[in-house]
Amino acid sequence: MDETSVDQYIKVIAEIAVEEWRFRRTFERIVKMLDDMNSQKFKSQYSWFSKRVEVALNTAGLRVVNFEEQDYDAGMPVFALNLDDFEPNESLVVSHMIEPVIMADNKVQKTGTVILRRREE
């Protein structure tokens, strides 16, 4: 397998990881609406699926990075959707990750997308 093919596979796996991450957020909101018995059943099924995705990521040498509730730094590998809403000297925190960062061998494979908020003093 040539280097181009490997790079393409890694990109595809990274995209699957991002979509799984997004789906998890939606799933968590929906499962809160269920009664405890059904909620536990679906959580168990999703947990199995999530572990399978994690194994695939590890096999490919990828990892998902979540910066939620961390201090925002301009050097983070993320695109801040609302950065223009703040002054340059304001202390900011990553309030919500829309898409996670995907890393491989300490290199960014896919930048994340975030929403920021002011740091509460």
Residue frames relative to the residue before (quaternion, step in Angstrom):
aa qw qx qy qz dx dy dz
M 1.0000 0.0000 0.0000 0.0000 0.00 0.00 0.00
D 0.3456 -0.7562 0.5146 0.2097 3.60 -0.74 0.99
E 0.7165 -0.4799 0.3119 0.3989 3.54 -1.34 0.37
T 0.6212 0.5478 -0.3389 0.4463 3.60 1.03 -0.75
S 0.6546 0.5070 -0.3089 0.4681 3.58 0.95 -0.85
V 0.6388 0.5171 -0.3220 0.4700 3.59 0.97 -0.85
D 0.6506 0.5132 -0.3131 0.4641 3.59 0.91 -0.89
Q 0.6503 0.5122 -0.3158 0.4637 3.58 0.97 -0.81
Y 0.6471 0.5112 -0.3190 0.4671 3.60 0.96 -0.82
I 0.6476 0.5125 -0.3215 0.4633 3.58 0.95 -0.84
K 0.6485 0.5125 -0.3209 0.4623 3.60 0.96 -0.81
V 0.6480 0.5092 -0.3181 0.4686 3.58 0.98 -0.82
I 0.6623 0.4891 -0.3100 0.4754 3.60 0.90 -0.86
A 0.6223 0.5318 -0.3361 0.4658 3.61 1.03 -0.75
E 0.6505 0.5069 -0.3169 0.4685 3.60 0.95 -0.79
I 0.6307 0.5154 -0.3311 0.4765 3.59 1.01 -0.78
A 0.6391 0.5296 -0.3222 0.4553 3.59 0.99 -0.81
V 0.6457 0.5099 -0.3183 0.4709 3.58 0.98 -0.82
E 0.6761 0.4904 -0.2977 0.4623 3.58 0.90 -0.89
E 0.6229 0.5211 -0.3372 0.4762 3.59 1.05 -0.73
W 0.6394 0.5323 -0.3098 0.4602 3.56 1.00 -0.85
R 0.6570 0.4976 -0.2988 0.4811 3.59 0.96 -0.88
F 0.6554 0.5139 -0.3070 0.4605 3.56 0.94 -0.93
R 0.6015 0.5644 -0.3564 0.4389 3.61 1.02 -0.75
R 0.6389 0.5275 -0.3276 0.4542 3.58 0.95 -0.84
T 0.6687 0.4837 -0.2879 0.4858 3.57 0.91 -0.92
F 0.6434 0.5374 -0.3123 0.4469 3.56 0.90 -0.95
E 0.6599 0.5186 -0.3117 0.4454 3.60 0.89 -0.91
R 0.6466 0.5038 -0.3218 0.4739 3.60 1.03 -0.72
I 0.6823 0.4953 -0.2894 0.4532 3.57 0.92 -0.90
V 0.6745 0.5159 -0.3111 0.4269 3.59 0.87 -0.91
K 0.5683 0.5903 -0.3795 0.4297 3.61 1.17 -0.44
M 0.6507 0.5289 -0.3070 0.4502 3.58 1.19 -0.51
L 0.6234 0.5640 -0.3319 0.4279 3.60 1.24 -0.31
D 0.5645 -0.5528 0.4677 0.3963 3.55 -1.26 0.33
D 0.7089 -0.5000 0.2967 0.3992 3.58 -1.24 0.45
M 0.6507 0.5324 -0.3279 0.4308 3.59 0.93 -0.86
N 0.7080 0.4301 -0.2578 0.4973 3.58 0.81 -0.97
S 0.6018 0.5802 -0.3501 0.4227 3.54 1.03 -0.78
Q 0.6836 0.4880 -0.2866 0.4609 3.58 0.85 -0.96
K 0.6233 0.5505 -0.3305 0.4463 3.58 1.01 -0.83
F 0.7154 0.4440 -0.2558 0.4750 3.58 0.82 -0.99
K 0.6054 0.5455 -0.3573 0.4564 3.59 1.06 -0.65
S 0.6479 0.5189 -0.3161 0.4594 3.58 0.99 -0.82
Q 0.6586 0.5020 -0.3097 0.4673 3.57 0.94 -0.87
Y 0.6699 0.4865 -0.3049 0.4708 3.57 0.94 -0.84
S 0.6042 0.5679 -0.3507 0.4353 3.57 1.03 -0.76
W 0.6331 0.5220 -0.3245 0.4705 3.58 0.99 -0.85
F 0.6628 0.5060 -0.2985 0.4644 3.59 0.88 -0.97
S 0.6625 0.5218 -0.3008 0.4454 3.57 0.89 -0.96
K 0.6480 0.5111 -0.3174 0.4671 3.58 1.00 -0.79
R 0.6186 0.5380 -0.3374 0.4626 3.59 1.06 -0.72
V 0.6491 0.4980 -0.3125 0.4827 3.59 0.98 -0.81
E 0.6450 0.5269 -0.3191 0.4523 3.58 0.97 -0.84
V 0.6297 0.5187 -0.3286 0.4759 3.60 1.01 -0.79
A 0.6484 0.5104 -0.3187 0.4663 3.60 0.95 -0.84
L 0.6413 0.5176 -0.3213 0.4665 3.59 0.98 -0.81
N 0.6672 0.5002 -0.3015 0.4624 3.56 0.87 -0.94
T 0.6346 0.5331 -0.3243 0.4559 3.58 0.99 -0.82
A 0.7100 0.4309 -0.2409 0.5022 3.56 1.08 -0.79
G 0.4933 -0.6762 0.4208 0.3497 3.60 1.28 -0.06
L 0.5202 0.6351 -0.4076 0.3999 3.58 1.20 0.49
R 0.0264 -0.7759 0.6276 0.0580 3.53 -1.28 0.41
V 0.4097 -0.6912 0.5501 0.2274 3.51 -1.22 0.69
V 0.1201 -0.7875 0.6025 0.0494 3.58 -0.92 0.94
N 0.1201 -0.7858 0.6066 0.0137 3.54 -0.84 1.11
F 0.1785 -0.8171 0.5436 0.0698 3.60 -0.65 1.10
E 0.3087 0.7783 -0.5073 0.2039 3.62 1.20 0.19
E 0.8447 0.1409 -0.1731 0.4865 3.53 -1.10 0.98
Q 0.5446 0.5712 -0.4279 0.4405 3.60 1.19 0.36
D 0.6024 -0.5417 0.4345 0.3936 3.56 -1.21 0.50
Y 0.4062 -0.7062 0.5266 0.2430 3.54 -0.95 0.91
D 0.0526 -0.7634 0.6438 0.0011 3.51 -1.07 0.88
A 0.5366 -0.6562 0.4268 0.3151 3.58 -0.89 0.92
G 0.6568 0.5197 -0.3091 0.4506 3.61 1.21 -0.39
M 0.4485 0.6845 -0.4640 0.3391 3.59 1.25 -0.03
P 0.4495 -0.6957 0.4861 0.2786 3.59 -1.04 0.70
V 0.4747 0.6456 -0.4457 0.3990 3.53 0.72 1.17
F 0.3152 -0.6788 0.6215 0.2317 3.51 -1.36 0.38
A 0.2210 -0.7829 0.5720 0.1055 3.58 -0.63 1.16
L 0.3962 -0.7614 0.4700 0.2060 3.55 -0.47 1.25
N 0.8041 0.2789 -0.1237 0.5103 3.58 1.00 -0.77
L 0.2280 0.8128 -0.5102 0.1646 3.61 1.14 0.48
D 0.6481 0.5433 -0.3188 0.4280 3.60 1.02 -0.74
D 0.5736 0.6014 -0.3729 0.4125 3.60 1.26 -0.22
F 0.7303 0.4141 -0.2082 0.5019 3.60 1.26 -0.28
E 0.5206 -0.5995 0.5087 0.3331 3.52 -1.33 0.41
P 0.6348 -0.5756 0.3571 0.3717 3.62 -1.09 0.64
N 0.7400 0.4281 -0.2359 0.4621 3.63 1.02 -0.69
E 0.4701 0.6904 -0.4415 0.3277 3.61 1.24 0.04
S 0.4148 -0.6751 0.5560 0.2511 3.53 -1.18 0.71
L 0.0558 -0.8401 0.5383 -0.0379 3.57 -0.51 1.26
V 0.2087 -0.7451 0.6245 0.1062 3.50 -1.32 0.54
V 0.4592 -0.6296 0.5379 0.3216 3.57 -1.13 0.62
S 0.2420 -0.8069 0.5305 0.0949 3.53 -0.41 1.28
H 0.8082 -0.0345 0.0927 0.5806 3.56 0.89 -0.95
M 0.2432 -0.7387 0.6078 0.1602 3.54 -0.99 0.83
I 0.2995 -0.7410 0.5784 0.1637 3.55 -0.76 1.09
E 0.7665 0.0042 0.0210 0.6419 3.55 1.09 -0.86
P 0.4245 -0.7141 0.4901 0.2639 3.60 -0.92 0.82
V 0.5102 -0.5744 0.5312 0.3573 3.51 -1.39 0.14
I 0.1681 -0.7579 0.6209 0.1084 3.58 -1.05 0.77
M 0.0926 -0.8109 0.5778 -0.0062 3.55 -0.73 1.16
A 0.0108 -0.7534 0.6569 0.0293 3.53 -1.31 0.51
D 0.8426 -0.0527 0.0039 0.5360 3.56 -0.75 1.06
N 0.6601 -0.5384 0.2814 0.4419 3.59 0.95 0.97
K 0.5802 0.5065 -0.4043 0.4934 3.57 1.18 0.61
V 0.4601 -0.6736 0.5060 0.2801 3.53 -1.04 0.81
Q 0.2139 -0.7695 0.5922 0.1066 3.55 -0.81 1.05
K 0.7848 -0.0103 0.0319 0.6189 3.55 1.15 -0.70
T 0.3619 -0.7282 0.5359 0.2270 3.56 -0.78 0.99
G 0.4442 -0.6908 0.5112 0.2534 3.53 -1.21 0.56
T 0.2996 -0.7056 0.6056 0.2136 3.52 -1.38 0.10
V 0.0305 -0.8342 0.5489 -0.0432 3.57 -0.77 1.06
I 0.2623 -0.6773 0.6526 0.2158 3.47 -1.47 0.17
L 0.2605 -0.7907 0.5437 0.1068 3.54 -0.88 1.00
R 0.0735 -0.7484 0.6524 0.0943 3.53 -1.39 0.24
R 0.5977 -0.5488 0.4373 0.3877 3.54 -1.29 0.34
R 0.5053 -0.6224 0.4999 0.3277 3.54 -1.14 0.69
E 0.3597 -0.7166 0.5564 0.2178 3.55 -0.93 0.92
E 0.2889 -0.7823 0.5333 0.1419 3.57 -0.70 1.09
